[in-house]
Amino acid sequence: MRSFSINARLTRLEAIVPTLATREDLARLDGRLTERMTSLEGKLTTLVHQELKAMSWRLITWNTGVLVASFAGVFFIARHVS
């Protein structure tokens, strides 16, 4: 096991202490992160709603086309096939 003198330990500790975050630093960071997350959540919600709306209209259009084509096919078969 390595043995360090108290002066060496104190010197290492004094070198590290200025790089540590304070409670105020963490509180500011938390506030900024909360604002950013709220902003991104709003943007994501808007984007998801837009995409769901677009997808719904595509699905409605496709279903309507299939229904019309099916009806036309049945009508043609009933009318022209004896």
N, C-alpha and C positions, 0 to 999 in steps of 0.2 A: 504494500500500500504506500502510495506517495505521501510524503509529509510536506505540507505547505506551512510557511511561517504566517503569522497573523498579518504581517505587513503585505505579503503577497496576496493573501485572500482579500484584504481590504482594498488593495489596488485594483484587483479584478472586479470587485463589487462596485467600486467607484466608477469604473469604466463602463459598467453595464447600466447603472441606474439612470443616466440621462436618456437612454434609448427606450425606457419603459413608458408605457402610456399611463396617463393619469385618469382619474374618474371623469374629469371634465372632457378629456379627449374622447373617451369611450361614449359619453353621453352625446357629444356632438356627432360622432360617427353613427350612433344609433338613430339619431334624428334624421340625418341625411339618408341613411339606408331606408328608413320608414317612408320618407317622402318619395324616394326613387321607386320603392316597391309599389306604393299606392299608384304612382303615375303609370308604371308598367302594367299593373293589374287593370287599370282603366283602359289602356290601349289594347291589351289582350282581349278583354271582354268585348270591346267594340269590334275587333277583327274577327273574333269567333262568331259574333252575331251576323256580321256581313257575309261571312262564308256560309253559314247555315242557311241564310236567306237565299243566297245564290244557288246553293245545292238544292234547296227545296223547289225553287222554280225550275231548275233543270229536270228534277224528278217528275214534277207535275207535267212539264212539256213532253217528256219521254212517254209517260203513262198515257197521256192524251193521244199522242201519235200512235201508240200500239193499239189503243182502244179503237180509234178511227180505222186503222188498217184492218183490224180483226172484223169490225162491223162490215167494212166494205167487202172483205173476202167472203164472209158468210152471206151477205146480200147477193154477191155475184154468183156464188154457188147455188143459192136458192132460186135465183132468177133464170140462170142460163143452163143449168145442168138438169137434165130430165131423168 
